[in-house]
Amino acid sequence: MPEILEVDSYRALAQRVVGATITRGWADVYLAKKLSAPAAWSRVVRGRSVKSVSRRGKLLLLETDGVTLAVRFGMTGVLLLDGEAGIEGLFYGPHEYRAQWLRGGLEFADGRRLVVHDPRRLARFEVDPDLGALGPDALTLTRREFDRVLTVERGEGPPIKARLLDQARLAGVGNLLGDEMLFRAGLDPRRGTATLTGDERTRLYRSLNQTLRTLGRRGGSHLGDHMVARFAGATCPKDGGAMRSATIGGRTTFWCSRHQK
Ligand SMILES: [Zn+2]
């Protein structure tokens, strides 16, 4: 699913409509699910001009003269500007584009169209989203903020993988990025968050930054080193150890039984 790196490239694409005036907006019942009604989107967006485009975690934000428009991309959402996709290739969901999977979008006075393509129907439009519900952004996370992400009130806390995926604590890390940073840091995803030593926290913080930089350069969250071993019976590409998998934090997690401790 689109994680922080993908949504950041959607942001770069959407940046091109800054200054443009919206003439029409449309949304089907799925994209409009968080609004009062599908018609609410077209009512709210008409006549607004886009002042700036930004991102918080996996949420894309279009600041207009009056309201903030937001897009959540769910499991398979892709942003298109006049048919040009915000990411290369199509790794998410069915590997093709179909007109019936265009769920909604914006049309501008200059004739351009920004649309959301989403086969799985989990993408959502929002107006004036509550940003207070999101933790600090993973791409600009300081060490001090990272230590707060790992702060646990009682006992061992949740598994470290679940904590990394908790968007209220840290915004932007999804399943594949979470597995890759733990793989690189040599940490078992099942470890209780509070059991990490100071050295391990440092290792994980470095790994988080390195994972985001490296995979950003490679072109997406699905291009991590551990990806070749995401199936039952796989061996670790690093040391040949047996890969294990379990559901952690609600997501299918893979890790190496040898070097992740
Ligand atoms: Zn290994």
Boltz pocket constraint, residues with backbone or C-beta under 6 A from the ligand:
constraints:
  - pocket:
      binder: B
      contacts: [[A, 236], [A, 237], [A, 238], [A, 239], [A, 240], [A, 241], [A, 256], [A, 257], [A, 258], [A, 259], [A, 260]]
      max_distance: 6.0
